[in-house]
Amino acid sequence: MTCFCLPSLSPLSHTLFPQCAVVRVGVSLARSLSRLHARDSVIRSPAKIRAARNGGAFETETAVVEKPQLESLFQFSRGCPSPFGATVRDGGVNFAIYSLNAVSATLCLFTLSDFQNNRVTEYVPLDPLLNKTGGVWHVFLKGDFSDMLYGYKFDGKFSPLEGHYYDSSRILLDPYAKAVISRGEFGALGPNGDCWPHMAGMVPSDHDEFDWEGDLPLKYPQKDLVVYEMHVRGFTKHESSNTKFPGTYLGVVEKLDHLKELGVNCLELMPCHEFNELEYSSYNSVQGDYSIGWVNFWGYSTISFFSPMIRYSSAGIRNCGRDGINEIKFLIKEAHKRGIEVIMDVVFNHTAEGNENGPIISFRGIDNSVYYMVAPKGEFYNYSGCGNTFNCSHPVVRQFIVDCLRYWVTEMHVDGFRFDLASIMTRSSSLWDATNVFGTPIEGDLLTTGTPLGSPPLIDLISNDPILRGVKLVAEAWDAGGLYQVGTFPHWGIWSEWNGKYRDTVRQFIKGTDGFAGSFAECLCGSPNLYQGGGRKPWNSINFVCAHDGFTLADLVTYNNKHNLSNGEDNNDGENHNNSWNCGQEGEFVSTSVQKLRKRQMRNFFLSLMVSQGVPMIYMGDEYGHTKGGNNNTYCHDNYLNYFHWDKKEESSSDFFRFCCLVTKFRQECESLGLDDFPTSERLQWHGHFPGMPDWSETSRFVAFTMVDLVKGEIYIAFNTSHLPFTITLPERPGYRWEPLVDTSKPTPYDFLTPDLPGRDIAIQQYAQFLDANMYPMLSYSSIVLLRTPDQNAFMRRGLRSGVKNRGFGNVMVNTEEFQKNLDRTP
């Protein structure tokens, strides 16, 4: 995850890492923002705000409107300390929440109408003798909960130096709330231009039902997956999507057949937990109000982990969020009907509350020192780069995370999770000690906060959970504190990893950098150098060339440098080392020859992804060549940069999109391209310009191999990333000949020769003289796939090959201009 430029990797946020909003509007403004929320972060009267960019400060007037309470609407009893959250039972609702250090707690209830008018309908004070067990506050209520919302107030010590932020004037979200209600429309400011309007959780009822129509998990073997990383809003928000509900869960449902056409069977949704997209909104001193410029589009700043992002639903806050929950359930059900699994991108490394200058919404006001890693003087450790670090190894926090994951599996039917900055989950908690975590002391166990653990308790708990062990678990195995665990993430034999080393190596080799031939070969085999020694398999590697972070595939071959000025950070944000190559000219408006080379390189990248062992992941829009204009960090743009352009996809339907669909289908047809274990010499042979003579030297830019396939027979795959063309000699297979299937140097549609392609025989005939001699001409920056087929004229061809060799026609260079002219004349 990339959001902004990180000035340092120090773990202490108060010195170097301001919260995301602080980076956007300045430190003094963020401190004023903290004051803005200090009186009441959830229920406020309309504010009078005066501020200026670059050093301005907020002045606010806030007040809680308390509705006169004459007679209680509910019957009260002691309640139970478990389960946490609001739970329907015995004709009522049980409320339970953990807060060890609070001295008092009050349940606040709202009708929907009172909530919209900033009024609390009823306060329910909790008796610490009757309604508290250990550190859990609880109460049971009976009554009419129709359209009812809730929150909590806690009182205790307000002492940031000790890590406590209790303030009884604040109404806080329950971390276990199943739906969070605030603004109803994505990007629309709250009343009176408020970008942080009040929030509350939905009170569940026994009428909350959804018809799953017998939906069951698909449980695909991970080796068979083709993953597609998608942003829900970005997928259909563009006007060219022509969907009834653009930018929503229902909009995605309307376009699921696109994924089927592409060959995708696993959908990875970028964050769909509740977040505030307006946390970066800035004050416009000219207009005297807030302006919607930059937004938190990606969503890596969670407010509530149980609640889906309500503003991704067409229903918004209607029916207190229940309709929104049902919409994401409908998306998952419809995906399953089409044979597509759904995994969630989850962000348990930090929250939207940021550092000590950030808003107090939920966790911080409930029990800050429990939920966050804090230093002895209350400073926030910042291994996430976003102001705070979730205290994942703490017993209460790790149980919260497991409860949340279980909920999304059992109630929402998701098939797995991708954990953002997952290395944070392996770090020791605040006030770490072995007795606290494991129950018994460990000799010599002296660990400081944030120390990486060999057997982290949260990963242990997830990996051995009877429900979670059976779903897909994918780690982004690094964090912003410098911990990089690709290949070494604690895995219990079931965790997979985003293979960042695969991305970097493939980018370097395909663009023709010396010294990467051997590393590229490792990538093709599923990265055994990373995973075999630890007992894992190729499918533990999630292979990708592009993702939401960094350049799109089209930009990877179009720009040498990032172009992030539109992010408002003077081009200082985003990754500087992209391993990209513009193919000779920077930007989109270039010569025809450069354009052709870029298309060839895009085909090379996609082919390498699909013929590698492991699990391929495609980034949304790469299948048609989506560009973000060289911006490699578009986290803050709710516009065309992040929207899938369906009109461009249609334009590409007979070009690059066709190529991607066919190559993905080819992978799925081949038994050998999704192995359950690493390939051995019994199946795989390496080649160079001559059979059986691979070149692993520092200057080699050629990698080729044959793979025995139980379906296709045998496949020959080669990559020439040199600027020079070569004629290669193919392996001898008596009684067989090699037939071209893929050649990325050819113009569409002859880059992939389907059996029903008009002019296919003529296209193959162009290579007849080479194939008859068991050779093949490869242009510069090209890749090929050949299939072994029976040769009806094997005897005659052996004589021809002998004659060709006697005439000295062996490993010669191709006349590039003449050969390209022939290709361009292909019918």
N, C-alpha and C positions, 0 to 999 in steps of 0.2 A: 504494500500500500504506500503510495506517495501522495502527500498533500501539499507540502511546502518545503522550502529550503531549510535544512537542519544545520545550524551553525556549529554544532558540536555533538558528540555522543556522550556527554556527561549525563548520568542518570538523574540528576537533581533538577526538577523542572523550574524551580523558583529562580535559578540563576541563569539558565540558558534556553529553556524550552517553554515559551508561552503557549497557551492553548491556541487552537486553530484560529479562533476569533481574534485573539490578541495579535497574531501575525497579520490578520487582515486589516484591523482598524487601529492598531497601536496600543502600547501598554497602558497609557494613562486612560484611554477610553475603556479598556477592558476592566481596569480597576473600578472605573465609574459604573461599568456594567454590573460588577459584583455588588455595588451599592444599590443599583437599580433593583436587584433581586433580594437585597438584604432584608427588606421589610416584609415582603410576602411574595414568594416566587411563583405562587400558583393563582391566588385570587388577588386581583388588583383593580382599583378604580382606573379610569382613563388617565394616562400619564401626560404631564406637560414636560416635554423633553426639549432641551436646548443643548446642542452639541455642534462641534465642528471637527472635521477630519484633521488628523495630524496634531494631536495634542488637546483636542476638545474634551469636555467632560459632560456627563449627564447630570441633570438635576430633575428629580422626579417627585411627584406627590402620589403616594399610594395609600390605600386603605382597604380594609376588609369590611365588606358589608355583611353584618350578621343578621340573619332573619330571626325575628322574635320567636322563641320556642315556647309554646304554651303547653302542648301535650305531646308525648312521644308517639311517633308513628309505628314504633316497633316494640316487640317484647324482647327483653334481654336475658341472657343467662351466661354462665361462666365461659363456655366454649372450650375448644380443644387446641393444644399447641401444634397439632399437625393435622393435615398437611398445611404448608405455608400457602398464603394467598387467600382469596375468597373462594369458598367451596360450597356448592349446594349439597345439603344433607338434611335429613329428618325434617323436611318441610320448611327449612329456613336456610340461612347462609352462615357459615363459620368463617370468621376472619382471624388470620394468624400472621404475625410478622416478627422478625427477629430484630431486636435492638438491645444489645447487652448493656450499653453505657447510658441509655436514657433513664431519667428518673420519673418521667410521666409520659403517657401516650393517650391520644384522643383520636377516635375514628370519626371522620367527617363524611357525611352523606349529602348528596345533592340529587334533586330531581333534575332532569335535563333542562327544564325551563329555568330553574334557579341557577344552574351552572352557567347558562348563557347570559344570565343577568348578574353574574359575579356574586351570587349569594350561596351561603351554606344552608342547606335545608335542616340538618340536624347534627349536633355534636354528641358523640357517645364517649364520655371519659372512661378510661379503663383503670380499674382499681389494681394497684400493684400487688395487693395481697390476694385478690380473687382472680384477676385476669392476667396473671403473669406466671409462667412456669420456666424456671431458669432464665434464659435471656429472651424468651418468646412471649409477646403480648398477644392475647386472644380474647375473642368474644363471639357469642352465638346470637343471631338476631332472627326473629320471625316477623313477617309483615309483607307488605306489597312492595316488591323491588322492581316494578315495571319502570323502565327508562331511568334507572337509578345508577348513580356514579359514586365513587368513593375516593378518599385519600386519607392521609394521617398527619397529625401534628405530634412532634416529640419535643420534650424539654429536657435540658441537661446542661452540661458545661459547654459554653462557647469559648474555646481556647485553641485557636489554630496551632499554637506552639506545642500543644499536647496532642494534636491531631483530631480535635473535636469541633464540630460546627453545629451544635444544637441551637435551635431558635424556635420557640413555640409559636411565633407568628407565621411560620411557613407551613403550607400544606403540601405534603410530599406524595409522590407516586409510590405505590406499592411495587417493589421489583417483580412481584409475581402477577401483576395485573395482566389479564389476557387481551385487553384492548385498551389503548390510550386515546382519549378524546381531547382534541384541542381544536385547531383549525381544520376545516373540512376539505379545502382545495389546495392542491400542491402549488406552492409559490405565492399564494395569496396572503397578504398580511392580515393579522388579527385586528380586532377593533381598535380604532384610533392609531393605526399604523404600527401595532405592536408585533415585533418579530418573535417574541417569547410569550405568547398568550398563556393563560392558565390551562392546566392539564388535570385530568382525573382518569381513574380506571373504571372500567365497566364492571358493574356487579352482575355476576352470572345468574341465570335462572334455569329451572328444570325444563324450560321450553326451548333451550338452545340446542337445536338438532340440525344435522346435515345428512342428506341421503348420499352415502358413498357408493351406492349401487354395487355392493360386493367388492369394492376395490381392494386389491391385495398388492403387496410389494412385488416388484418385478424380479428382484434379486439376480440381476445379471452378474456373471463372473466379471470381475473388474478388468480382466485382460481383453474383454470384448467391447469395452466402452469406447465411444467417440464423444468427447465432452465439448459442450458449447457454452462459453461464458457469455452471459447476457445481462443487460441492465433492463429491468422491467419497463421503466418509463421510456428510456431511449429507444427501445425496440419498435414501438408503434406510434411514438408521438409525432413524427414527421407527417406533414399533410398527405404525402404520397402513400401512406399506409392504407388510406381509405377504410379504416376500421370504424366501427360504431362507437367504440370507447377507447380512443387513442391514449396511449401512455398509461394503461391500467393492466391489471391482471387479466381482465376480460379481453383486452386488446391482444395480449400475448396468445390467448386461446385461439383467437381468430387467425393467427399466423403460425400455429404449430405445424401445419402441413409443410411449411417452408423447411422446417428442421428435418422432417421426414425425407423430403426431397434431397436434402444435403447429406443424408445418411447419419444424422446425429441420433444417438439413443440415450444421452444423458445431458440434462440441462443444469448448468451451474448458475444460480441466480445471485447476482451481486446483492449487497445487503438489502434485505426486505424487513428488517426489524424497524420499529418506530424510531425515527430520527427527526431532527429539525433542519429542514433544508434551508431555512432562513438564518441560520446562526452566523453567516458571514454578511448579512445585510448591513449596509452602511447608511449613515445619516447624511442627507443632502442638505447642506446649510443654505443653498440657494432656494430650493423649494420649501425648506422648513419641515421636511418629513423624511421618512425612510425611503430609500430607493432599492429596487430589486436589481442589483447588478450581478454580483457573484452569488452563487448559491452552493450549498453542499449537495451536489448532484449525485455523487457516488454513494453517499450514505454511510461512510466509515466513521460514524460518530453516534453510537447507539444511545438512546434514551431508555428504551424498554426492550428487553430481550425476549419476553414472552409475546408481546404484541406485534402483529404484522404491521407494516407501514400502511396505515389506514388511508393516506392520501394517494396510494397507488391503486385504490379501489374506485370504481365509478360511483359507489354508494356514499363515499366519504364517511361522515359521522352518523349517517342515518341509522336508526335502530341501535344507537349507542355502540356502533362499531361491529355489531354482529354480522351485518351484511358484508362488511369488508372482510371479516374472517372467512365467511362462506365463499367469497370470490377467490381468495387464494387457494382455498380447498378445492374449488371448482377447477382452477388452473391445474393443480396437481393431479386431480382425478382425470381430467381430459388428456393430460400428458401421458399418464399411465395407459389410457385407452389406446394411444398411438404408439405404445411401446417405448416411451421416453421416461427415464428416471429423472428425478429432481433432487438436486443437492443444494444446500443453502450455504452461502458465504457468511460466516458468523464472526463477530468482532469482540471476542472476550478478552482483548488485551487492554482496552481502555473504554471510557464512556464519554458522553458529551459534556460532562461537568468540568472537564479541563483541569487546570491547576488551581492554585488558591485564589486566583482572580476570576474564576469561572462561575457560572450559575450554580445554584443549589436546587436540584430538581428531585432527587430521590436518594441514591446511595449515600451521598455526602451528608445529608441531613439526618439520615437514619442511623448510620454508624460508620463514619468516615474512616476511622482507624482499622476497622475490620475489612471494608471493601476495597481499600486502596493501599498500595505500598507507600508507607510514610517513613521518613527518617526520624531520628530521636527528637528533633526540634520541630516536627510537623511538616517538613518540606515534602513535596510529592516527588517520588522517583518517577522518571519519565523514559522508560525503555520503549515506549510506543512512539515517541516523538510528537504526541498530541496533548501533552500537559499532565497526564496521570497514567498510572499503571494499575490495572485490576489485580487484586491480591489473590491470584488464582490458587496458590497452594494453601491458603487458609482453609480450615475445615468447613466453615460456614459458606465460604465463597465457592469452593469446589463442589459442595453439595448443591448449591444454587445452580451452577453451570450444568451439572448432570441432570437435575430436575428439569431444567429448561430444554436440554437436548432430548430427553425422554418425551417431553410434551410434544415437541415438533415431530417426533417419530410416531408416537402412538395416536395423537389427536389430529395432527396435520398431515400425516402419511408421507413425510419427506423421506428420501432414500439415503441421505448422508449429509456430511458437512465438510466444507472447506474452512479451515481455521486461519483467519488473518493473523499475521505476525505470531504464529503459534509458538515460537521459541520462548515467548514471555510466559507461556503456561508451564515451562520447565524450570522457571526461576523460583528460588526460595521466597517465602512470604515475609512480610514484616514480622518482627519479633519471632523469627524462626527458632524452633527448637524441636528436637526429635520427639520428645515426649508429647508435645502439642500435636504433632502430625501423626506419628505412628503409635503413640501410647507408651512407648518405652524409650529410655535414653540409648544413645549409640556412643560407644567409646570414641573419644576424640572428635566428636561431631561439633565443630566450631565453624558455623557458616554465617556470613553476613547477608543482609537483605539483597535479594536479586541474584545470588550465586546460582549458576546452572546446576541442576541436580541430575544425577545419573538415573535415578528412578523417581521422577516427579510424581507426587501423590495424585494430582489431578489426572495425568495421563494414565497412571495405573488404574484409577477408578473408572475412567471411561473405557479403557481397553478390556477390563474384566467385567463390565456391566452386562448383565444377561440380555438387555435390549440393545444397547449401543454397540456391542461387539459385532453385531450382525449387519451393521450399516457401513456405508463408505465413510472412511475417516481420512481426510487429506490435510496435511500440514503445509502452511507456508513457513518453511523451517528457517526463519531468521527474524530479527527484530531491529529496531532503530538504535538499540544500545550496543550494536556490534557483534551480537551473538549470531553466528552463521552455522547452521546444523544440517545443511543439505548432505544427505548420505549418512548422517550420524544422529538424526532425531530419534529419541526413545520411541520404539515402535511396537513392541510386544507382538511382532510378526504380522500386524494387520494395518498399520498406518502407512499411507502413501505420502509422497511429498511433491509439491511443485518443484520440478527439477530446474532450478535457475542456471545450473551449470550446463545443462542441455541447451537452453536458450542461447547462452553466451557462445558456446562452442559452435553450434550450427550457424549462427550469424557470422562468426569469424570465418569459418571454412567456406560457406557459400559465397561470400563476397571476395574470396580469393586471398585470404591472409595466409602466409607461410606458417608452417609449424603446427597445423591443426588436423592433418590427415588421420593420425592415429587416434586422437581424441574424438574426431567425428565418427570413426569406426566404432568406438566404444558407445557413442550415442545411438548408433544404428542397432546395436545389440542390446539396448535397454540399460546402459550404464552399469555393467557388472562391476566396474571399478568402484562404484559407490554403494551398491546394494548387495552384491553376491556374498561378500565377506560377512555381512551381518545376518545372513540367512534369509534375506528377502528375495523377491522375484522381479522380473522386468515390470510387471504391472504395478509395483510400488513406485514407479517413476511416472509422474504426470508430465508428459513432454509438451512443451509449447515453444513457439517462436515469438508470439506476441500475446499480450494480455491487456487488461484495462490500464495497467501501468505502462508507460513508455509509448513508443511509436506503434501505429497500426502497421499492417503488413505493407500497404501501399506506401506509407511514409518511410518505412525502413529502407526502401529502394529509391526514395525521392529526396531525402534530406541527409546531409552530413551532420547538421547541427540542429538543435532544438530551436523552436520559434514560439516562445511562451509569453510574449509581451502582453497578450490579451488576458493573462492571469493577474495582471496588476502587481507583479513582484519583480519588475525590471529583468525578467528572464533569468532570475536567480533560482527559481524553483525547478523541480524535475531533475531527472538523471542527466548528467553530462556525458557519460560514457555509454553510448547506445550501440556501438559496433554496427553502425549503419553505413551504407554507401549509396550516394545519389546517382551512380552509374555515369558520372561525368559532368553533370550540370545540376545545380541546386534549384529546387522548386518544381512547380508543375508545368510551366511553359518552356518546353525544351524541344530539341530536334526530334525528328521522327526516329532516327536510329537509337537515340537514348530511350525514347518511349518503348521501342521494341525490346531493348535489353532489359528494361524494368519489368515488362510483362514476363519475360523469360525467367528473370530472377524470382519473381513471385511464384511462378510455377515450380522452380527449383526448391524453394522453401517449403511449399505445400507438399510436394512429393516427398521430400526428406522427412517431413513430419509423419506422413502416412505409411512410409515403409520402415519406420523405426519400431523396434520392440518397445513395449511400454504402452501407456495410454495417451493418445493424442488429444490435445485440447485446442479448439478453434476459438478465436476471439470474434465476437459479434461484428459483422460488417466486413471482415477480412475476405469473406467468400466472394464479394463483388469488388473489392479494392477500395474500401472506405478510406477517406483521408480526413485528417484533422488539421491539415495545413502545417504540419510539422510541430504541432503542440503535443508534447509527450506527457502532459500532466493535466488533463482536462477535468479535474475533480470539481471545478467550480462553474461549469458551463451548462446551463439548461437551454441548449440551442442546437443548431445544425451540426456543430462539432461532434456532439455525442448522440445525435439521432441517426438511426438506421434509415438510409435513403432508399426507399423501395423502388423509386423510379430508376435509380442507378443500378439496382439489382436487376431490374427488367432489361436494361441496356446490356448488362453483362451476362444475360441468361444463355447466350450462345457463345460466350467467350470464356472468361475466367471462371464464372460460376459453373458453367458446364464442366470445365476441367476439374474443379473441386468435387463436384458431385460424382464424376466418374472415377476419380482416384480414390475417394472414400469408399465407393461401392467395391472397387477392386480390392482394397484392403480387407473389407468384410468378407469377400469371396475367398480370399486366400487363407488357407489354414496356417501358413507359416509366418504370417505377419502379426500375429497376436498370440505368441507362445506363452505357455504357463511357466516356462523356465528359460534360462539363457541358452541360446543356440550353441551347439558344439560343432566340431569339425565333421561329424557324421552328416550334418545337414548343411552347413555353411562353408564355403570356400572363398578366400580372398583372391583378387586378381589385380593386375596392373594393366599397362598397355598390352601386355602379353598374359596369357592364362597362367594362373598359379604363381605369378611374380609380382605381388603387391609392393608398392613403394611407400615405405613409412618414413622417408627422409624428411629433413626439415623443410625442404623446398617442394615437396610433393603437393600437388593440388588435384590429384586424381585418386578416387576410391571406387572400387568395383567389387561386387561379390555375386556369387550364385547361391540360391537357396532352394533346397528340395522342398516341394510343396505337395501335400497329399491330394490336393484338388487340381492345381494347375500343372503338376508334374515337376517343373523346375523353372525358376525365374532368374534372369540376369539383370542386375541393376547397377548403373554406373553414374558417377558424378564427375564432370570435368569442370573445375572452377578456375582453370587457367585462362589467360587471355589468348591462348593459342589453341587452334583446333588440332585434333589428332585422329588418325585412323587406328582403331584398336583391333586387336585380334581376339576373337571369341573362343571360349573353351570348346574343344572337340567333343562332340557327342555322337558317336557312330549310330547311324540310322535316324538321326534327328537333325533339324536345322533350327536356327533362331529366327523368330518372327517379331518384328517391331510392334509394340503396343503403345508406348509413350515415348515421345521425343519433345522435350520442352523448347527446342530451338525452332520447331515448326510453327507456322501460323495456325490459329484456330480455323477449322476444327480438326486439323491433322496433327495437333499435339497429342491427341488420344484417338487411336484408330479403333472405333467400335465396329462390330461385325456388319452393322447395317449402314455404315457411313458411305454416302455416295462418293465415288471416286477413290475408294479405299484401295482397290487393286492397283490403280495407277500410281497412288502415293507409294505403295510398297515397291512397285516396279522401279521407282527411282533409285532404290537401294539394292536392286537385284544383283548388280555386279559385285557389290561388296558382300552381301549375304551369301551368294553362291561361293564366295571365297572364304567364308566364315570370318568376315570382318564387318566393321561398322564405322562410318565416319561421324565423329562427334565435334560439333562446333564448340567454340569457347563458351564458357558459362552455360553449360547445358547438362541435362541429365536424361537418362533413358531407362526404359523397362522393356526387356525382350522376353518372350515366352518360348520355351522349348516345344517344338511341334514335330510330329513324324515327317520324315523326308522320303517322299516316294521315289526320288531320283538320287538316292544317296551314292550309288556307285559312280554315276556320271559326275557328281559334284566333287568326289574325292580326286578325280583326275583333273578337274578344273582348278581345284585349290593347289594341287601340285604344280600345275602350269603357271599359275599366278605367282607362286613363290619363286619358281625358277626365273621368272621375268623380273624379279626384284621389286615386286609390288607390295612388300611387307608393310612395315610400320612407317608409312609416309604421311606427310601433312596433306590436308585437303586444300584444294584451290578454293578458298573461302568465298571469293566473289562469285565464281562460277556456280558453286554449290548453292549459295544463297539465292542466286537468280533462278535456279531450278526450283527451289522451295517456293519462291514467290509466285512461280508459274503453276504451282500445284492447283489442279482444278478444284 
